[in-house]
Amino acid sequence: MQEAFGTIGLIISILLAVVGFFGGYFIRVWQHEKNLRISRETADKIVEDGKKEAEKAKRESVLEAKQEIYQLRKEFDNDMRERRQVVVTLENKVSQREDTLNRRAVHLDKREETLSLREEKLDERKEQLEQLNSKVEDVLKQQETKLMEIASLSTDEAKEIIMATVRENLADEIATYIKEEEEQAKNEVHSRSKQLLALAMQKYASETTSERTVSVVDLPNDEMKGRIIGREGRNIRTIEALTGVDLIIDDTPEAVVLSGFDPIRREIAKRALTTLVSDGRIHPGRIEEVVEKARVEVDMFIRQAGEDAVFTASIGRLHPDLTKLLGRLSFRTSYGQNVLKHSIETAFLAAKLAAEIGEDETLARRAGLLHDIGKAVDHEIEGGHVEIGVNIVSKYKEPKEVIDAIASHHGDKEPESIIAVLVAAADALSAARPGARSESMENYIKRLEQLESISNEIDGVEKSYAIQAGREIRVLVKPEKIDDLSTFKVARQIKEQIEEKMTYPGTIKVTVIRETRATDIAK
């Protein structure tokens, strides 16, 4: 019985062990499947979140790409608009030049026809004069033969007797006549030179206000100064390195000062900085792009300015390198006067003077236009602008009259041609015209005060007034001390004192006024 119970207990224990084993197995499988389901759900959630983030990143990337495409398209449209404007401007200028050339061609055709008619008439007149000259020579030979027969003297003997008689009887009269003619010739030359200069100045009248190279860029607000400087100064260093110009950012409100010796570099920096300020995007990459664009624009402007000057002066063909140097003169000033405009004005004045005395107008214009060509590079090459200009035009085989005009227009050497003299006179006229060149206000006021002081020191002077920007002094004298004849003496004294004590451009006119007033009252 006990053995039976022991066997049953053993079987039950085995059964319980088997049931516990399978129960644990099924519980473990159930737990594993549960963990697997949770893992799958977590993975699905992660995948779903990843898809959402990827979609969001995709939309943001597309949006940024669209914005960038929009900005690039806007820049492209602006660039194309500017280029179209440049093309339209060039087309207009070409059209104007074609119209001018057509008008000149018509004028030349008419002139050619007129010259042909004149040439035919001159040929006919020449034939008539030759026939008449032949008849006169025959008559003179006949008369000479008859006179020799009558006087029994040869022609040479008769001439010698007549000349000896004339020398004896008219020696004093001839000397007096020669002296009077020399005086008269000097007076006529002096008067004629004044007329020529006045006529040339009247025929060509250009603007007297002068351009100045602008070195200040206006800003919309003072916050823009910080953007121009950039983080740790990287923007301003980039601008200065690319342009070679110093940017002075101080307490000046809403302005940046550009400082540089080269006027062309200053212009490139000014244009680039103006574009950056108006655009608002200021960083090293954008700065490089804008500076390069400004450099191309300034180069085109220089070449166009040179071509316009050559076309305006009508000097014919000119080497492209000389044309570009002329364009560089548009950024060069001398005492506030734009050198390119001064050169064009000198060219026209020299041409007018040449026309009045029968010289070559085109050659005079060419020499006048190129007389200051050395100033285009005098800050890059050692030496004065006269020496530099002579070397440049000699290199490009310009005429010897042009070289002579450049070498002598400041009196460094004696002129060898009349064209050089005309260019020197035209250069002085252009520089001395009222308003052509500026001087400091302090020097200007001192000159006027000195002018009036010199006049007031003369005995008998009541009051003096400097007018016409110091080019004329009007003097009022005391009528009880100075009579009418003495006014000329006072004018000469003032003139001599001015020439001795003052240094001034051009001339100063002295006018002495003597006025006597008689007043009474009728009752």
FITORZA-23228 format. One record per atom (N, C-alpha, C, CB): residue in one letter; x, y, z. Coordinates in steps of 0.05 Angstrom, whole numbers, plus 5000, padded with zeros to 4 digits. Glycine has a CB too. Layout:
aXYZ...
//
This chain:
m501749765000m500050005000m501750255000m498150005024q503750245017q505550475018q507150494992q507550445042e507850284981e509250284955e507450394933e510250014947a504850324935a503050434915a502850734918a500150314918f502550834943f502351124947f504951254939f501851194977g507151134943g509751244934g509951274904g512151084945t508951064891t508951064861t507251284851t508150794850i504751304863i502851514854i504051784859i500151484869g505351824883g506552084889g508752154869g507652084918l510251944861l512351994842l511252084815l514151744838i509051934807i507752004781i506652284782i505551804774i505452344805i504252624807i506452824806i502652654834s508652764819s510952964819s511952994790s513252864837i512152764776i513052784748i511152944731i513452514735l508452884736l506453034721l506553334727l503652924727l506853394753l507053674761l509553814748l507053704792a511653654748a514153774736a513753824706a516553584740v512453614693v511953654664v510153894659v510653404651v507953904676v506054134672v507454394678v503554104691g509154404698g510554654705g512454734682g512154624731f513754514670f515554574648f514154694625f517054324640f511954554617f510454664594f509154934600f508354464584g508154964625g506955224632g509055444631g505755204660g511355394641g513555594639g514255654611g516055514655y514255434595y515055474566y512955654553y515255214552f510355584557f508255744544f508256034554f505455624548i508756074580i508856344591i511256504578i509156344622r513456364576r515756494563r515256564534r518256324565v513956374520v513256434492v511456674490v511956194478w509356674509w507456904509w508857164515w505156854529q510657154534q512157404541q513857494518q513957354567h515157304504h516857374482h515257494459h518357124471e512857374453e511157484432e510257764440e508757304427k509657804466k508858074475k511058274471k507958064505n513558204479n515758384475n516258434446n518358264488l515958224430l516358254401l514258444389l516157984387r511758424399r509658604389r510158894397r506858514400i511058924422i511759194431i514059314415i512459194462s516059144409s518359234393s517559314365s520559014392r515759144354r514759214327r513259484327r512958994316e511559514348e510059764350e511960004353e508059754373t514059964370t515960184374t517460244347t518060114396a518260024333a519660064308a517860214287a520559794296d515260124287d513460254268d513160554275d510660114268k513060614301k512760894309k515261054301k512260914340i517660924306i520161064298i520261114268i522560894307v519460904253v519460934224v517561154215v518660674210e515161164228e513161364222e514161644228e510561314237d515461664253d516661924260d518862004241d517761914289g520461814232g522661874213g521461964187g524361624209k519261834178k518061924153k517062214155k515761734145k515762264179k514762544182k516962744182k513162564209e519162684197e521462874198e522762904170e523562774218a522962674155a524062684128a522362854110a524362404116e519662824113e517862984097e518063284104e514962894101k518363334130k518663614139k521263734128k518563634170a523463574130a526063674120a525963714090a528263474127k524463534076k524163554047k522763814040k522663314036r520563874055r519064114049r520764364054r516464134066e522264364077e524064584083e526164624061e525264554110s527364404052s529364414031s528264534005s530564134026v525764433998v524464533974v523964833977v521864383968l522964914000l522465204005l524965364002l521165244032e527165274015e529665424013e530665433984e531865294031a530365203970a531265203942a529565393925a530964913930k526965403930k525265593916k526065883921k522265553923q526565943947q527466213954q530066283940q527766243985e531966093941e534566143928e534166193897e536465913933i532466023885i531866053857i530666323851i530065823846y528866413869y527566673866y529566893867y525366713888q531466873887q533467083889q535367093865q535167043915l536166843856l537866833833l536466943808l538766543828r533866873805r532366973782r532067283783r529566843781k531667383808k531467673811k534067813804k530667743841e536367693813e538967813806e539467793776e541167663821f538667563765f539067533736f537367733720f538267243727d534867773729d533167973716d534268253718d530267973728n535268323742n536468593746n538968623728n537268633776d540568413727d542968423711d542268453681d544768173715m540268303672m539468323644m538268593639m537368103638r536768703659r535568973654r537769183651r533669043678e539869163668e542069353666e543469323639e544069313689r543969073631r545269023605r543669133582r545968733602r540969083584r539269193562r539469493561r536369103566q539569623585q539769913586q542370003573q539570013615v544569863579v547169933567v547069903537v549369753579v545769683528v545569633499v543869853486v544269363493v541669933499v539970143488v541570413486v537370183505t543070463508t544670713508t546670713485t546070743535l548070483482l550070463460l548770493433l551570193462e546370363430e544970393404e544170673398e542470213404n543370823419n542571103415n545071263407n541371223441k547371213420k549771363413k550671303384k551971303433v550471043377v551270963350v549371103330v551170653347s546771103336s544871243318s545571533315s542071203328q546271673338q546971953336q549471993320q547372063364r551371813323r553871843307r553271803278r555971633317e551571603271e550871563243e549571813231e549071313240d547671933246d546372173236d548472393232d544172273256t550272423251t552272633248t554072583223t554072653273l554872333220l556572263196l555072303170l557471973198n552472243170n550872293146n550772583139n548072173149r550272753160r550173043155r552873143145r549373193181r554973043156r557673123147r558173033118r559773013166a557272793112a557672703085a556172883065a556672413082v553672953072v552173133054v553573403051v549273173064h554573503074h555973763073h558473743056h556673853101l559973523059l562373483043l561773463013l563973243053d559573323007d558873302978d558273582966d556373122975k556773742981k556174012972k558674172969k554174152990r560474152989r562974302988r564674212964r564474273014e564673952959e566273852936e565173962910e566173542936e562573972907e561374092883e562274382880e558374062883t562074542902t562874822901t565774852894t562274952928l567474682905l570374702899l570874632870l571974512918s569374442859s569774372831s569074602813s567974132824l566874742819l566174972803l568275192805l563375092812r569275242830r571275442834r573875372819r571975482863e574575112819e576975022805e576775072775e577474722810e574375022764e573975072735e574275362729e571174972726k573075542746k573375832741k576275922744k571575982761l577675802764l580475882767l582175792743l581575752793d581575562732d583075472708d582675662685d582175192700e580075752682e579575942660e580976212665e576475992657r580876302690r582176552697r585176532694r581576632726k586376292700k589176252697k590076282668k589975982708e588476152650e589076172622e589076462612e587176002605q586976612621q586776892613q589177052623q584177022623l589977002648l592277152659l594877082645l592477092689e595176822638e597576742623e597776882596e597676442619q595476902582q595477042557q596177342560q592777012543l594877462581l595377752586l598277792594l593477852608n599377612610n602177632619n604077622595n602777422640s603377442577s605077422553s605077672537s604077182536k602777802534k602578052519k604178272534k599678142515v603878292560v605278492576v608378462573v604578482605e609278212574e612178162571e613178252544e612777862576d611578212523d612378302496d612578602495d610378202475v610578742507v610579032507v612979142523v607979142519l613579022546l615779112562l618479072548l615778962589k618678852534k621178812519k621579022497k621178532507q619379082484q619479292463q620279562475q616779312448q619079632498q619679892510q622579892520q617779942533e623479672532e626179662542e628179692519e626679402556t627579572496t629379602473t629479892463t628379422450k627180022462k627080302453k628580482472k624180402450l628180442499l629680602519l632680572517l628680532547m633580322513m636480272510m637580412485m636979972509e635980422464e636880562439e637080862444e634980492416i635080972459i634981262463i637181352482i632181342474a637581212505a639481292526a642281192521a638481202552s642581012504s645180892498s646380762524s647181102488l644580652542l645480512566l644180242567l644680682592s645680052580s644479792584s642579792608s646679582589t641079582611t639179572634t640579582661t637479312632d642679432664d644079432690d645279702697d646279222689e646379842676e647480112681e645280302689e648880212656a642980292677a640780472684a639780412712a638480442664k639580162720k638680092747k640680202768k638379792750e643280172762e645280262781e645180562786e648080182772i644780722764i644581012767i642081092783i644481142739i639880962777i637381032791i637580962821i634980882778m638680722827m638880642855m640680822871m639780352857a642880912858a644781092872a643381362879a647281142855t641881462860t640481712864t638381682887t639081802838v636981462886v634881412907v636181392935v633281162900r638481242936r639781212962r640781482974r642081022960e641781652956e642681912966e640482092975e644282052944n638282102959n636182292965n634182202986n634682352940l633781942989l631681843006l632681673030l629781672990a635181693037a636281533058a634881583085a639281573061d634681843092d633381923117d630381853117d633782213122e629081903094e626181843093e625681543095e625081953066i627481383083i627081093085i627480993114i629080943066a629481103128a629881023156a627481093173a632481153167t626481333169t624181423185t621781243178t623481713179y621381183153y619181023144y619280743156y619081003114i621680623156i622080353167i621380353196i624980253162k622280553211k621780563240k618780593245k623280803252e617480763230e614580793233e613080533227e613481023216e613980403206e612680153198e613079933219e613680053171e615479923231e615979733252e614079773276e618879733261e613880033284e612080093306e609180013300e612180393313q608380083276q605680023268q605179723267q604980153240a607179573257a606979283256a606679153283a609379163241k608379263303k608179163330k605379213342k610279293348n604279453337n601679513348n599479333335n600979803343e599779293309e597879123295e597978833305e598279133265v600478733309v600778453319v599478433347v603778373320h599978623365h598878613391h595778613391h599878843408s594778803374s591878823372s590678573359s591079063355r591978463339r590978223325r590977983343r592678173300s593077953360s593277723378s590977733398s595977723393k590277983408k588078003427k585377923413k587878283438q585078013388q582677953373q582377643369q582578093346l584677513362l584577223357l583777073383l587277123347l584977153406l584377023431l581477063438l586177113453a580577313436a577777363443a575877213425a577177663441l576477213399l574777073380l574676773385l575677123351a576976653391a576976363397a575376303422a579876273401m575576473443m574076423467m571076453463m574976613489q570276643445q567376683440q566276453424q566976943425k567876343406k566876123389k566575863404k568676093365y568075833426y567775593441y567275663470y570275413439a564875593481a564175653508a563275403522a562075873510s564875293540s564075053554s563375133582s566374843554e562274933597e561474983625e563975043642e559974753637t563675223661t565975293678t565875153705t566075593682t563575033712t563474893737t565074633733t560574833746s566574553753s568374323751s567274093767s571174393761e567873853758e567073613772e569273543792e566573373752r568473403813r570373313834r569973013838r569973473860t572072883845t571972593851t570672553878t574772463850v568272433879v566872393904v568072163919v563772343899s568672213945s569872003962s568271943987s572672083970v565672013987v563871964009v561471814000v563072234023v560771594014v558471434007v556371474029v559171134005d553971554021d551771604041d550571334049d549671794029l549771314074l548571064084l545671124093l550170954108p543870934090p541070984099p540771024129p539270744090n542570894144n542570924174n545270844184n540170764187d545670904210d548270844222d548570544228d548570994248e546370384228e546670104232e548169964210e543869974235m548070094186m549469974163m552469974167m548770134138k553570154184k556370154189k557369894201k557170394207g555769784220g556469524232g556469304212g554569464255r554469304193r554369094172r556769124153r551769114156i557569374147i559869404130i562469304144i560269704123i562769354170i565069254184i565068944185i565169374212g562668834191g562368544192g563468414217g563868424169r562968154220r563968014244r566968014245r562767724245e568068114267e570968134271e572368284249e572167854274g570868464235g572068634215g572568494188g574468744225r571368264183r572068114158r571068254133r570967834160n568668394135n567568524111n569368754103n564768614116i570068934121i571569164115i574369094105i571769364139r575568874117r578168784108r577968684079r579268564126t575868544073t575568444045t575268664025t573068254044i573668874032i573369104014i575969244010i571269294025e577469294031e579969434029e582069274013e581069504056a582069014017a583968844003a583368823973a584068564015l580868813966l580068793938l580369053922l577268683935t579769273935t579769533921t582369693925t577469703931g583869643946g586269803952g585570083963g587869833927v583170113974v582270373985v581670334015v579770473969d582370534031d581770524059d578970634065d583870684075l577470484081l574770574090l574970704118l572770334090i574270954119i574371094145i571471114156i575571384141i570970964177i568270954189i568571084217i567170664191d567671334219d567971484244d565271574253d569871724240d565271794268d562671894279d561072054259d563272074303t561972084235t560372224215t557672084211t561872244188p555472214214p552872084213p552171994184p550672264223e551471744182e550371624157e552271674134e547671734151a554871634137a556771674116a559271504121a557471964112v560571414099v563071274100v564971414081v562770974093v567371484090v569371624074v571271424062v570871834092l571771454035l573571284021l576171444017l572471193993s578471324025s580971464023s582871294007s582171514052g583871413985g585771273968g587071473948g584371043953f589571413941f590971603923f590071563894f593971553924d589371323886d588571263858d585571333855d589170973851p584871533838p582071603835p580371383823p581871853818i581571213806i580070993794i579370783815i581670873770r581270723832r580670533854r578470643872r583170473871r578570913877r576471033894r573771003880r577071323899e573671033854e571071013840e570070733841e571371103810i571870533837i570970253839i569970193867i573370053832a571370283887a570470233915a567770373920a572570323935k567470613910k564970763914k562570623901k565271053902r562970533876r560770393863r560070123877r561470333833a562169983884a561669723898a560269763924a564369573902l561269953940l559969993966l557170093964l561670193983t556670263944t553870363939t552070133932t553870573917t552969943915t551369713908t550869533933t552769553886l552969493949l552569323972l550669443992l555369273986v550769703996v548969844015v546069824005v549770134019s545669873979s542969863969s541869583968s542869983941d543569383964d542669103963d542168993991d544768933948g543969064010g543568964037g545068714044g540768924043r545868554023r547368314028r550268374028r546668094007i551568364051i554368434054i555868204067i554768704070h557368054051h559067844062h561367804042h557467574066p563567674050p565867664032p565367564004p567967494044g563767354001g563167253974g561767463957g561467003976r559667583969r558167793954r559968033948r555767873970i561768103966i563568333962i565368283938i565268383987e566468043936e568167973913e566668003887e569367693915e564167903886e562567923862e561968203854e559967763866v561168373874v560368643868v562868813860v559068773893v565168773873v567568923866v568468863838v569868863886e568368603830e569068533803e567168663783e569068223800k564568663789k562668783771k563169083769k559768733782a563769223792a564369503791a566869563775a564769613820r568869383777r571369423762r570769403732r573469213770v569069223723v568269203695v566769453686v566568943690e564969553703e563369783696e565170033693e561269843718v567070063712v568970293710v570670273685v570670313735d571570033678d573269993654d571670073630d574169703653m569069983628m567370053606m566970363605m564669913608f566570483628f566170773629f568570923619f565470863658i570970833627i573470963619i573770943588i575870823632r573270703577r573570673548r571570843534r573270373540q569070853544q566971003531q567571303532q564270953543a568571393556a569271683559a571471753539a570171743588g573471583536g575671643517g574571653488g577771433519e572871463481e571771463454e570071713449e570071213449d568471793469d566872033466d568572283463d564972063491a570872293478a572672523475a573872533447a574872513496v574772303437v575872293410v573772373389v576972013403f571372273393f569172343373f568472643375f566772173378t568272743400t567573023403t569673213391t567173093433a572273143395a574373313385a574873273355a576973253400s573773063343s573973013314s576873013305s572373233299i578472843318i581372833311i581972593293i583072823336g580072433285g580572203269g581171953286g582872253250r582671773274r583271523288r585371573310r584171303268l585171423332l587071443354l587471163365l585971633377h589871093372h590570833382h588770763407h593570813390p587770523409p585970453431p587270503459p585170163430d589870453461d591170503487d591070803495d594070403487l591470973475l591271263480l588471343486l592371423456t586471213473t583671273479t582971203508t581871123459k583970973517k583470893544k584771083564k584370603549l587271173558l588571363576l586971623577l591471413566l585871713554l584171953555l581771913573l583172023526g580571673572g578271623590g579071633619g577071353583r581471543626r582371553654r582571843664r585071423657l582972033646l583072313654l580372423665l583872493630s578172273659s575572363670s575472343700s573272203657f577372173712f577472153741f579772323753f577771863749r581072483736r583372643745r582572933746r585872603727t583273073767t582673353770t585173513775t580573413792s585173763767s587473943771s586374203782s589073993745y586774253808y585674493821y582574493818y586774753810g581374253820g578474233818g577474213790g577274453832q579074253770q578174253742q578573973731q579774453725n576473853719n576573593707n578473593683n573773493697v580573423683v582773443664v581773363636v585073263672l579873163634l578873093608l577273313595l577072833610k575573453610k574073673599k575973903593k571973773619h577973943609h580074153603h581474083577h582074173627s582073833572s583473753548s581773793523s584373453549i579073733525i577273773503i577074073497i574473653509e576774233518e576574523515e579074633502e576074663542t581474543511t583974633499t584074563470t586374513514a583074323463a583174233435a581474423418a582073943432f579074493426f577374673410f578474953409f574574673422l579575063431l580775323430l583175333412l581575413459a584875133413a587175123395a586275103366a588974883402a584174953360a583174933333a582075203323a580974723331k580675353340k579675613332k581975803326k577775733353l583975803343l586275973338l587675893312l588275963361a587975633307a589275543283a587675623258a589575233284a585075613260a583375683237a583775983230a580475623242e584076153251e584276433246e586976513233e584076583272i589076353236i591576423224i592376233202i593776413246g590476053193g590975883170g592575633175g592276043149e592675533200e594075293206e592175053206e595475313234d593274813209d591674563208d589974533233d593574313205e587274553230e585474543253e585574263266e582674613245t585474053249t585373773260t587873713276t585073573237l590173793267l592673743281l592673903307l595073823264a591674153307a591574313332a589674183352a590574593325r587374073343r585573933361r586873683373r582973863347r588273543356r589573293366r591673363387r590973143342a593373563382a595373643401a594073743427a597273853389g591973903424g590574003448g589373793465g588474203440l588173583452l586873373466l588873193481l585273203447l591273163470l593272983482l595273123499l594672833460h595073393503h597273533516h597673463545h596773833514d595573363558d595773283587d595472983590d593673423604i596072823569i595672533570i597372403593i596272403543g599572533600g601372413620g600072413648g603872573621k598072593653k596772603679k595072353684k595072843681a594572193664a592971943668a594471743684a592171823641v597171743683v598771543697v601071673713v599871343676d600971933718d603172053732d603371973761d602972353731h601271853772h601371743799h602371453800h598671763813e602771333776e603771063774e606671053764e601970903756i607471253749i610171253736i611671493747i609971263705e614271463752e615871683762e616371883740e618671573772g616472143748g616972363729g614572543727g617672253702g614972773715g612772963711g610972883689g613873243706h608472993688h606572913668h607472993640h603773023674v609073203637v610073283611v611973063599v611573553612e613872983615e615772773607e614372513601e617972733628i612472433618i610972193614i609372203589i609172133639g607972433585g606372463561g607972443535g604872733561v610372573535v612072553511v612872263505v614672723515n613572113526n614371833522n612071663511n615371713548i609571723521i607271563513i606671613484i604871633530v606371873475v605571923448v607871853428v604872223444s610371873437s612571783420s612371483415s615271853433k611571333435k611371043432k609270973411k610570913459y607071133409y604971063390y605171233364y602271113403k607571333359k608171463333k606271693326k608071253311e605771873346e604172113340e605872313325e603072233367p604572503310p606072703295p607972863312p604172893280k610172963300k612173113315k611073373327k614573183298e608973493314e607773733325e606273673351e605773853304v605073433353v603673363378v605773323400v602073093374i607973183394i610073143414i611173403423i612272953402d611673583404d612773853411d610874013428d613374003385a608173993423a606274133439a606174033467a603474113426i606373773471i606373653498i608873743513i606173343497a611173733499a613673793513a613974083520a615973713495s612574263506s613074553510s610674703522s613874683485h608474563528h606074723536h606374843564h603574543535h608374763580h608874883606h611475043606h608974673628g612575093582g615075253580g617575103588g614875483598d617474833589d619874673596d621974693573d619174383601k621074733549k622774773526k621574963506k623374493512e623175073489e622075263469e620475113448e624475423456p618175213440p616575073419p617875093392p613775203417e617674883377e618874863350e616874893328e620374613347s614274903335s612174923314s610075123324s610874653308i608575233305i606475423312i604175283326i605375563287i603775023321i601774873334i602274853364i601474583323a604874823372a605574813400a604975073414a608574743403v605475293400v604875563412v601875593416v605975783394l600275503396l597375533399l596275353421l595975443372v597375113425v596474943447v597175063474v597774663444a599575183476a600275303502a598375543508a603175403501a597675693488a595775923492a592975823500a595576093467a592075613486a589475493492a589375373519a588675283471d591575243528d591775123554d591575343576d594374973558a592875563572a592775783591a589975913592a594876003584l588675933568l585976043567l584075873583l585076073538s584175613578s582375423592s582675423622s582675143581a585175443631a585675433660a584975703673a588675373665a585275923659a584876183672a582076293670a586776383659r580276153657r577576253654r576176263682r575876073635p574576463687p573276483713p571676233720p571476733714g572176123743g570675883752g571875623743g567975903743a573875633725a574975383715a576475223736a576775433691r577975363752r579575243773r578975373800r582575253767s579075203820s578275303847s580775363863s576575093861e580475533883e582575583902e581275593929e584175843895s582875573950s581775563977s580475833983s583975493997m578375824000m576976064007m578876254022m574575994025e580676144039e582476314054e584276474035e584076154074n585476334016n587276473997n585676673980n588676273979y583276603973y581576773957y580977033972y578976633949i580277013997i579577254013i582177424017i578377174040k584377294023k586877444027k587577594002k589177254035r587277473978r587877613953r586177863949r587677423929l583577833955l581778063952l582578283972l578877983956e583178213997e583878414016e586478554009e584178284044q588478393999q590978513991q590578703967q592978293984l588878623949l588378793925l587179063934l586378643906e585179063952e583979313961e585979473978e581379253977s587679333994s589579474011s591679623994s590979274029i592579493973i594579633955i593379883943i595479433933s590879873935s589580103922s589080323942s586880023910n588280253967n587780453987n590280603997n586380334011e592580483993e595080614001e595880843984e597280414002i594780863959i595581073941i594281333951i594681013912d595881553951d594881813960d592681913941d597182023961g590482003953g588182113938g585981913933g589182203912v586481653941v584381443937v582481463961v585681163935e579881463954e577881473975e576881193983e575481643965k576381023963k575380753969k575980583945k572380763975s576380323949s576780133927s575179883932s579880063925y574379753910y572679513911y573779303891y569679583904a574379063902a575178843885a572678693876a577078643901i572378673849i570078543838i570878333817i568178753825q568978203805q569477993785q571377783795q570478123759a570877693820a572577483832a575477553834a572277223817g575977823838g578677913841g580177963815g580277723856r578677963793r579878013767r579678303758r578677833746e578378463775e578178753769e578078903796e575578813752i579379133797i579279313820i578279583811i582079333834r576179683824r575079943817r575780133840r571979933813v576980363833v578080543852v576580813850v581180583848l575580913872l574281173873l576281373886l571581163890v576881593871v578781783881v577382033890v580881853859k578782193907k577682453917k577982663895k579082543943p575682773885p575882963863p577383213870p573083033853e577483303895e578883543902e581983513902e577983633930k582983253903k585783203902k586783093875k586483003924i585082953862i585882823837i584282943814i585482513838d585683053794d584283153770d584082933750d585683403759d582883003727d582382803706d584982683695d580782913684l586982843691l589482743680l590882563700l591282973671s590682633726s592082473747s590882203751s591982623773t588382153742t587181883745t588781673730t584281883735f589981753707f591581553692f594081493707f592281673664k595181693721k597581643737k596981453761k598781913748v594681503774v593781323796v593481043786v591181433809a592181003763a591680733752a594380593747a590080753726r596380743736r598980623731r600380543757r600680813714q600180723778q601480663803q600280413816q601180903822i597680383815i596380143827i597179903811i593280173826k597179923785k597979693768k600779603774k597779773738e602679793777e605479723783e605679593811e607279973782q604179693831q604279583857q603179293857q602679753877i601079253842i599878983841i601778783828i597178983824e603078863806e604978683793e607378633811e605978813767e608178823828e610578783844e609978613869e611679053853k607578643881k607078523907k605378273906k605778733925m603978223885m601978003884m602777793864m599178113879t601777543869t601977323850t599177233844t603777093861y598377223819y595577173812y595477053784y593877433814p593376893778p592976783751p591676983733p591376523752g592376983707g590977163688g591777453692g587977133691t589877633688t590277913690t588378043710t590078043662i589078293719i587278443737i586978723724i588578463766k584478793720k583779043707k583479263729k581179023691v584879493725v584779713744v583079933732v587679813752t580880013745t579080233735t578980443757t576280123729v579880693749v579780923767v577481103760v582581073766i575781163780i573381323775i573581583791i570781163783r573281813777r573282073790r570482203785r575582263780e569082263806e566382363803e566082613820e564282153812t564982833807t564483083821t561483133820t566083323808r560283183843r557383233844r556883513854r555983023863a555183663841a554283923849a551383913857a554784143826t550784003881t547983983892t547084253901t547883773914d544584323894d543384563904d540384513908d543884803885i539084683923i536184643928i534684883918i535784603959a532684833902a530985053892a528685093911a529884983864k528185343919k525985413938k523885573926k527185553962
//
